[in-house]
């Protein structure tokens, strides 16, 4: 959970009790999706240029 409150120092966003779950090793499906996206991006850029 996080709250958005202005503070006295002029900062607009305060993150309080923010927890992110990060896995230390990516799953194979995540790597496959990354590789597929990079290939599609490469193909798109090659067509344009």
C-alpha positions as MATLAB code, in Angstrom:
seq = 'XXXXXXXXXXXXXXXXXXXXXXXXXXXXXXXXXXXXXXXXXXXXXXXXX';
ca = [
       0.000    0.000    0.000;
       1.238    3.495   -0.677;
      -0.027    6.963    0.058;
       0.275   10.111   -1.999;
       0.658   13.059    0.357;
       2.562   16.320   -0.022;
       5.152   16.985    2.660;
       6.903   20.033    4.059;
      10.019   19.562    1.907;
       8.107   20.171   -1.308;
       8.073   16.554   -2.395;
       4.795   15.418   -3.876;
       4.989   11.627   -3.673;
       5.738    9.734   -0.474;
       5.840    5.960   -0.679;
       5.126    4.314    2.633;
       5.079    0.569    3.258;
       5.759   -0.274   -0.381;
       6.728   -3.892   -0.953;
       7.687   -5.384   -4.308;
       8.009   -9.086   -4.923;
      10.985   -9.743   -7.187;
      12.096  -13.207   -8.116;
      15.891  -13.566   -8.214;
      15.842  -15.825  -11.281;
      13.504  -15.117  -14.216;
      11.203  -17.886  -15.323;
      11.890  -19.485  -18.721;
       8.558  -18.178  -20.031;
       9.588  -14.638  -19.109;
      12.835  -15.046  -21.017;
      10.936  -16.435  -24.006;
       8.563  -13.451  -23.990;
      11.514  -11.051  -23.765;
      13.275  -12.763  -26.666;
      10.089  -12.781  -28.759;
       9.509   -9.093  -28.108;
      13.083   -8.238  -29.031;
      12.757  -10.211  -32.275;
       9.524   -8.408  -33.167;
      11.109   -5.062  -32.400;
      14.128   -5.960  -34.532;
      11.921   -7.036  -37.429;
       9.920   -3.809  -37.207;
      13.040   -1.653  -37.180;
      14.554   -3.548  -40.116;
      11.404   -2.993  -42.202;
      11.442    0.748  -41.530;
      15.120    1.259  -42.181;
];
